[in-house]
Amino acid sequence: MDGDDLSEAEPPTLAEIFTEAFPYYLSMGMTYEEFWHGAPSLVRAYRKAYDMKRYERNQEMWMQGRYIFEALRCAPLLVGFPEKGYKPPSGAGYPEMPYPLSEREAQEREIERENENTKRFIAQLEAESKRNLEKAKKEAVKDGREYD
Amino acid sequence: MADIKQVNQINFDYNGHHYTLEYNREAVKRMEAAGFKPGESGSTPLIELDMLWAGAFYKNHRKTSSKIIEEILDKMKDKMGLLEALRNMMAETYNSLMDDEGDEGNAVEWTATI
């Protein structure tokens, strides 16, 4: 009977378990020396590093797909039968910079963008103030007044 | 004389030599080939201790003679504590392959009731 076979089956030895697991760790880049002669706990670090690598690769692939999508979205090719002179809607252009990879990078970019806006605003104020000054000077000259 | 620094290493000095006992998978493989069966209920703790003790020399002190190995074991204090530490070290060679830190969030807690 199948049940009898199971009860009589010898459990695998540790050596057999190690031998079976060995190719898996080889695929992660672990060497023969490290697996058989190194510290047993080293496999944990390899598994963690492997997970990190897979996560990174997944992120990269997703990002690449998103860039391709953005590039295609900018092209009239995907619009079906675009009318003559078709232009993609505003904001649909290919991103000027790579997407931020982290929340921190996104925040830094936001701060940078705000700083740029502030600088532009100050420059506008200065230009306007200069224009007003010039205008006041011209009016003063025209009215025969002295301008301080 | 002996002090257990961590679960996977035993350090002590004997006759002017420093010994660091630990296992690697090669040592466990060799121990099994020599007849050691971890967790087997048939063997007495003393036989188990002898085999675990000798196997723990393989990684860092494989040239130590069996006479010296036995001599040191005879002089070790707290043999039951030593056996427990060696069992833990042996289990680490296997547990390190099996445990999965990634599933900690979904792990089911359990308690034993007598």
Boltz contact constraints between the chains, C-beta under 6 A:
constraints:
  - contact:
      token1: [A, 13]
      token2: [B, 32]
      max_distance: 6.0
  - contact:
      token1: [A, 14]
      token2: [B, 28]
      max_distance: 6.0
  - contact:
      token1: [A, 14]
      token2: [B, 94]
      max_distance: 6.0
  - contact:
      token1: [A, 15]
      token2: [B, 29]
      max_distance: 6.0
  - contact:
      token1: [A, 15]
      token2: [B, 32]
      max_distance: 6.0
  - contact:
      token1: [A, 18]
      token2: [B, 25]
      max_distance: 6.0
  - contact:
      token1: [A, 21]
      token2: [B, 97]
      max_distance: 6.0
  - contact:
      token1: [A, 36]
      token2: [B, 25]
      max_distance: 6.0
  - contact:
      token1: [A, 36]
      token2: [B, 26]
      max_distance: 6.0
  - contact:
      token1: [A, 37]
      token2: [B, 24]
      max_distance: 6.0
  - contact:
      token1: [A, 37]
      token2: [B, 26]
      max_distance: 6.0
  - contact:
      token1: [A, 40]
      token2: [B, 92]
      max_distance: 6.0
  - contact:
      token1: [A, 40]
      token2: [B, 93]
      max_distance: 6.0
  - contact:
      token1: [A, 40]
      token2: [B, 96]
      max_distance: 6.0
  - contact:
      token1: [A, 41]
      token2: [B, 96]
      max_distance: 6.0
  - contact:
      token1: [A, 43]
      token2: [B, 96]
      max_distance: 6.0
  - contact:
      token1: [A, 43]
      token2: [B, 97]
      max_distance: 6.0
  - contact:
      token1: [A, 44]
      token2: [B, 96]
      max_distance: 6.0
